[in-house]
Amino acid sequence: MSAGQLDDRRQRDNDGERSPGLVEQAQALASGATTSVAATRAALDRIDASQPTLNAFKVIRRTKALAEAAEADRRIAAGERLPLLGVPIAVKDDVDVAGEPTAFGCPGDFPPVARDSEMVRRLRAAGAVVGKTNSPELGQWPLTGGPAFGYTRNPWNGDHTPGGSSGGAAAAVSAGVVAAAIGSDGAGSIRIPAAWTNLVGIKPQRGRISTWPAAEAFYGLTVNGPLARTVADAALLLDVASGPHEGDLHTPAPVTVSDAVGRDPGPLRNALSLRIPFTATPTTLHPEVRQGVARIAEALRRLGHHVVVDDPDYGIMFGLGFLPRSMAGIDDWVRKVPDPSLIDPRTKGNAKTGRLLRGAPLWVARAAEPRMQRRVGVIFDKYDLVLAPTTATPPPRVEGIDGISSWATDKVITAVCPYAWPWNVLGWPV
């Protein structure tokens, strides 16, 4: 996307062609100021217009979405009120939407699934209309691209990635194609694209949003969560999508996070941590990111919060807690792929590693989690929050991992995104 195209995008934003925010859109539908059919058709038109450059969507459900929107309008006219009744919402292509394939970024001819995932069921119960967004192959990389669909591009600069693996969802929301979307996060895959596209991204605690039909995803590493342009929109979507399925392994006590929006929490104690958790390859914090985190810390101080430089005690064992779960999860997904010969050689290598690690190493990784939680959790005896960079660098170019080996790919990943993954091992919200 050229500078001129970006100027055109900003002009369209000023002309009002961006999707309204999630809260704003829900209020407009409930009041009768607009209809779900009109809102959904506008979103679908924005999707069609953006696909040649942004390429955010894997599945565009025009006919089905408009039929669902018409039904939402009938329900609203009959007096029914639900938080997202009739609002167009996007979901990542790793969750099941009945009647659509779930390819999770892989090439090949995937059959349509028969049932909605629990999360999508809850979105539909609230009245939302959904479409599916692009992800890199099995969510492995923080760049969204691949032979199955090409490159998804960052709306702020089309030469660069929006991040991954929820890159399609983030690009669609950041560009104003839809008001909000649900992504998934197994090593930063919501937080990374949120950071690189100027969004609010929430990785909830494990089990807050169901991953059913998987009792847990990637052996507890991966959770679903919202991407939105405002805190209020992200909170609303989190509340609507949250809740357990009876088959879930993790069921935290319910909360309503929207209740906290706009509420003064009082002075908070923040640990400013720039320390990079242990990685197998050298990593360095980019000066631009360091300066950005410093600006946030200063803003918190001006608001009356306490900010002290301090670090969690990550230790060096987190990789042993992450790798077996991640690789075994990839192996599980590869077994579902209709034609494994089409997948990336790096994916095949990771799946092979997963087969080797799914025995005793996987058991040890799960068994070590409580000890890791205690070790890192000590910092919350002193502080309410840890403020750390989301990524170590600005976003790479879209072709940043094309045609390189698995080891070289891992070096790129750890260089740009070394901060996020420990919190997936712990299962805690970020």
RALINGI-V694044 format. One record per residue. RES is the residue in one letter. D_LAST is the distance of its C-alpha to the last C-alpha in whole Angstrom. Layout:
res->RES d_last->D_LAST
res->RES d_last->D_LAST
This chain:
res->M d_last->31
res->S d_last->34
res->A d_last->33
res->G d_last->36
res->Q d_last->34
res->L d_last->31
res->D d_last->33
res->D d_last->34
res->R d_last->31
res->R d_last->30
res->Q d_last->34
res->R d_last->33
res->D d_last->30
res->N d_last->32
res->D d_last->34
res->G d_last->32
res->E d_last->32
res->R d_last->28
res->S d_last->26
res->P d_last->26
res->G d_last->22
res->L d_last->21
res->V d_last->22
res->E d_last->25
res->Q d_last->26
res->A d_last->26
res->Q d_last->28
res->A d_last->31
res->L d_last->31
res->A d_last->32
res->S d_last->34
res->G d_last->36
res->A d_last->36
res->T d_last->35
res->T d_last->35
res->S d_last->32
res->V d_last->35
res->A d_last->35
res->A d_last->31
res->T d_last->31
res->R d_last->34
res->A d_last->33
res->A d_last->29
res->L d_last->31
res->D d_last->33
res->R d_last->31
res->I d_last->29
res->D d_last->33
res->A d_last->33
res->S d_last->30
res->Q d_last->31
res->P d_last->33
res->T d_last->31
res->L d_last->27
res->N d_last->28
res->A d_last->24
res->F d_last->26
res->K d_last->27
res->V d_last->29
res->I d_last->30
res->R d_last->31
res->R d_last->34
res->T d_last->37
res->K d_last->34
res->A d_last->32
res->L d_last->35
res->A d_last->36
res->E d_last->33
res->A d_last->33
res->A d_last->37
res->E d_last->36
res->A d_last->33
res->D d_last->36
res->R d_last->38
res->R d_last->36
res->I d_last->35
res->A d_last->39
res->A d_last->39
res->G d_last->37
res->E d_last->34
res->R d_last->31
res->L d_last->27
res->P d_last->24
res->L d_last->24
res->L d_last->28
res->G d_last->29
res->V d_last->26
res->P d_last->26
res->I d_last->22
res->A d_last->21
res->V d_last->20
res->K d_last->19
res->D d_last->22
res->D d_last->21
res->V d_last->21
res->D d_last->25
res->V d_last->26
res->A d_last->30
res->G d_last->33
res->E d_last->30
res->P d_last->30
res->T d_last->26
res->A d_last->27
res->F d_last->23
res->G d_last->25
res->C d_last->28
res->P d_last->31
res->G d_last->34
res->D d_last->35
res->F d_last->33
res->P d_last->34
res->P d_last->33
res->V d_last->31
res->A d_last->33
res->R d_last->30
res->D d_last->27
res->S d_last->23
res->E d_last->22
res->M d_last->19
res->V d_last->22
res->R d_last->25
res->R d_last->22
res->L d_last->22
res->R d_last->26
res->A d_last->27
res->A d_last->25
res->G d_last->27
res->A d_last->25
res->V d_last->27
res->V d_last->25
res->G d_last->26
res->K d_last->24
res->T d_last->22
res->N d_last->23
res->S d_last->21
res->P d_last->22
res->E d_last->24
res->L d_last->22
res->G d_last->19
res->Q d_last->19
res->W d_last->19
res->P d_last->17
res->L d_last->20
res->T d_last->22
res->G d_last->25
res->G d_last->28
res->P d_last->31
res->A d_last->30
res->F d_last->30
res->G d_last->30
res->Y d_last->27
res->T d_last->25
res->R d_last->25
res->N d_last->23
res->P d_last->24
res->W d_last->24
res->N d_last->26
res->G d_last->28
res->D d_last->28
res->H d_last->25
res->T d_last->22
res->P d_last->19
res->G d_last->17
res->G d_last->16
res->S d_last->16
res->S d_last->16
res->G d_last->18
res->G d_last->20
res->A d_last->18
res->A d_last->17
res->A d_last->20
res->A d_last->22
res->V d_last->20
res->S d_last->20
res->A d_last->24
res->G d_last->24
res->V d_last->25
res->V d_last->23
res->A d_last->21
res->A d_last->18
res->A d_last->17
res->I d_last->15
res->G d_last->14
res->S d_last->13
res->D d_last->10
res->G d_last->12
res->A d_last->11
res->G d_last->9
res->S d_last->12
res->I d_last->10
res->R d_last->8
res->I d_last->12
res->P d_last->14
res->A d_last->12
res->A d_last->13
res->W d_last->16
res->T d_last->17
res->N d_last->16
res->L d_last->14
res->V d_last->11
res->G d_last->9
res->I d_last->6
res->K d_last->5
res->P d_last->6
res->Q d_last->8
res->R d_last->11
res->G d_last->14
res->R d_last->12
res->I d_last->14
res->S d_last->17
res->T d_last->18
res->W d_last->21
res->P d_last->24
res->A d_last->22
res->A d_last->21
res->E d_last->18
res->A d_last->17
res->F d_last->18
res->Y d_last->19
res->G d_last->15
res->L d_last->13
res->T d_last->13
res->V d_last->11
res->N d_last->12
res->G d_last->10
res->P d_last->12
res->L d_last->13
res->A d_last->15
res->R d_last->17
res->T d_last->16
res->V d_last->13
res->A d_last->16
res->D d_last->17
res->A d_last->13
res->A d_last->13
res->L d_last->17
res->L d_last->16
res->L d_last->13
res->D d_last->16
res->V d_last->18
res->A d_last->17
res->S d_last->16
res->G d_last->18
res->P d_last->19
res->H d_last->22
res->E d_last->25
res->G d_last->25
res->D d_last->21
res->L d_last->20
res->H d_last->17
res->T d_last->18
res->P d_last->15
res->A d_last->17
res->P d_last->17
res->V d_last->16
res->T d_last->16
res->V d_last->14
res->S d_last->16
res->D d_last->18
res->A d_last->16
res->V d_last->16
res->G d_last->19
res->R d_last->19
res->D d_last->19
res->P d_last->17
res->G d_last->20
res->P d_last->19
res->L d_last->16
res->R d_last->16
res->N d_last->14
res->A d_last->14
res->L d_last->14
res->S d_last->14
res->L d_last->16
res->R d_last->17
res->I d_last->16
res->P d_last->16
res->F d_last->19
res->T d_last->20
res->A d_last->23
res->T d_last->24
res->P d_last->24
res->T d_last->22
res->T d_last->22
res->L d_last->20
res->H d_last->21
res->P d_last->23
res->E d_last->22
res->V d_last->18
res->R d_last->19
res->Q d_last->21
res->G d_last->18
res->V d_last->16
res->A d_last->19
res->R d_last->19
res->I d_last->16
res->A d_last->17
res->E d_last->20
res->A d_last->19
res->L d_last->17
res->R d_last->20
res->R d_last->23
res->L d_last->21
res->G d_last->22
res->H d_last->19
res->H d_last->19
res->V d_last->18
res->V d_last->19
res->V d_last->19
res->D d_last->17
res->D d_last->16
res->P d_last->14
res->D d_last->17
res->Y d_last->16
res->G d_last->19
res->I d_last->21
res->M d_last->20
res->F d_last->17
res->G d_last->19
res->L d_last->21
res->G d_last->18
res->F d_last->17
res->L d_last->20
res->P d_last->22
res->R d_last->20
res->S d_last->19
res->M d_last->23
res->A d_last->24
res->G d_last->22
res->I d_last->23
res->D d_last->27
res->D d_last->26
res->W d_last->25
res->V d_last->28
res->R d_last->31
res->K d_last->30
res->V d_last->31
res->P d_last->35
res->D d_last->36
res->P d_last->34
res->S d_last->36
res->L d_last->35
res->I d_last->31
res->D d_last->30
res->P d_last->32
res->R d_last->29
res->T d_last->27
res->K d_last->30
res->G d_last->30
res->N d_last->26
res->A d_last->28
res->K d_last->31
res->T d_last->28
res->G d_last->26
res->R d_last->30
res->L d_last->31
res->L d_last->27
res->R d_last->27
res->G d_last->30
res->A d_last->29
res->P d_last->26
res->L d_last->24
res->W d_last->25
res->V d_last->25
res->A d_last->21
res->R d_last->20
res->A d_last->22
res->A d_last->21
res->E d_last->17
res->P d_last->18
res->R d_last->20
res->M d_last->17
res->Q d_last->14
res->R d_last->17
res->R d_last->17
res->V d_last->14
res->G d_last->14
res->V d_last->17
res->I d_last->15
res->F d_last->14
res->D d_last->17
res->K d_last->18
res->Y d_last->15
res->D d_last->12
res->L d_last->10
res->V d_last->9
res->L d_last->10
res->A d_last->10
res->P d_last->12
res->T d_last->10
res->T d_last->13
res->A d_last->16
res->T d_last->19
res->P d_last->20
res->P d_last->20
res->P d_last->23
res->R d_last->26
res->V d_last->26
res->E d_last->28
res->G d_last->26
res->I d_last->27
res->D d_last->30
res->G d_last->33
res->I d_last->31
res->S d_last->31
res->S d_last->28
res->W d_last->28
res->A d_last->28
res->T d_last->25
res->D d_last->23
res->K d_last->24
res->V d_last->23
res->I d_last->20
res->T d_last->19
res->A d_last->20
res->V d_last->18
res->C d_last->15
res->P d_last->15
res->Y d_last->11
res->A d_last->9
res->W d_last->11
res->P d_last->11
res->W d_last->7
res->N d_last->9
res->V d_last->12
res->L d_last->11
res->G d_last->9
res->W d_last->7
res->P d_last->4
res->V d_last->0
